[in-house]
Amino acid sequence: MTIVLTLDYELFLGEQTGNVDDCMIEPVRELASILKLNDSKMTIFWDISHYMRLQELAPGNKKCRNDLEKIKESILSLAGAGHDIQMHIHSHWINSDFVNDSWVLNYDFFRLHNLELKTAKKGVILDYLQKAVFTMEEVIKPVIPGYKVTMFRAGGYLLEPFELLIDAFKELGIRIDSSILPGITYNNHELTGFDYKNYPQKPYYRFNNSPKTEDINGYFYEIPVTTVKIPAWKNFIFRIQRKTVYRNLNKNLPGSSMNHVYYKKLTLLDRLFLMLKPVTVQFTLDSNFTGQVKYFLKKSPEYSVMIVHSKLFRQLHFQIMKKLITQQNIKFISLKDYVCKEQILE
Ligand SMILES: [Zn+2]
């Protein structure tokens, strides 16, 4: 079986961002060495916003300078090993600050769209993305001379309203997006919410103004992350297993998510209700255990798009990856390989 592997390369979004070594460099180094076992490849969606902020702060801060160098070295080594590097934007870094050795995050621009919506200025998104493309190409070209950014994944999956991004994407020639999680509604918080409930369930499709509507002549392509429906009874079993056998799975993560920003506290009744509902989830190893991954594999077609986050990798996940490659004969390819195979853009 072949799986398209995508990895979001970034720090945490919460009060504890974690550090570059534990969230990025080390887990990705280990993953890359496992992928080497059968010459598998992945697409790294590199949070270039974080890197650009480090560039700004580096002259006055040694820690930022070090982080910058480490990330650059890691990206060069990954690109040199044949992994595909593409653009991931978490625009909240723009006005986040590094104070006393830790990040103070500001979420005003958590949605890229807010660069224009909150400032009422036009062209700011294009300027920012242009700089992001330039930065990525400048880093990567020494190892891959013809390197170009061709694909995008939105931070927090927040691609919509895509209309606000169209001009910039056209100008930069970025025609492929992989931000959509078909069938998933996250929550309705204004900062982080999205609703992809009725988006096309296809391996890939073309669109123009919004990936919600397929257009066979569309300029843009969506290659959504594969999502899997879990029936209520199965979801119930997974939740019980998580609370018992795997209750320590997410202990000691090197950082924290944004939960504090928006999560309302759930009552016991809410929680019970959640346990008894069918769910649609993304095809991922993140925070999941072996039984869940096996279930995903059973339900996912050939060339499904898996998403993982290096910051969420635990020892168990490295073991799972190793088993998938050495015992289950699974090969991982990058989105770029998939785009070539399907002759998308040709
Ligand atoms: Zn991200």
Boltz pocket constraint, residues with backbone or C-beta under 6 A from the ligand:
constraints:
  - pocket:
      binder: B
      contacts: [[A, 8], [A, 10], [A, 47], [A, 88], [A, 90], [A, 154], [A, 155], [A, 156]]
      max_distance: 6.0
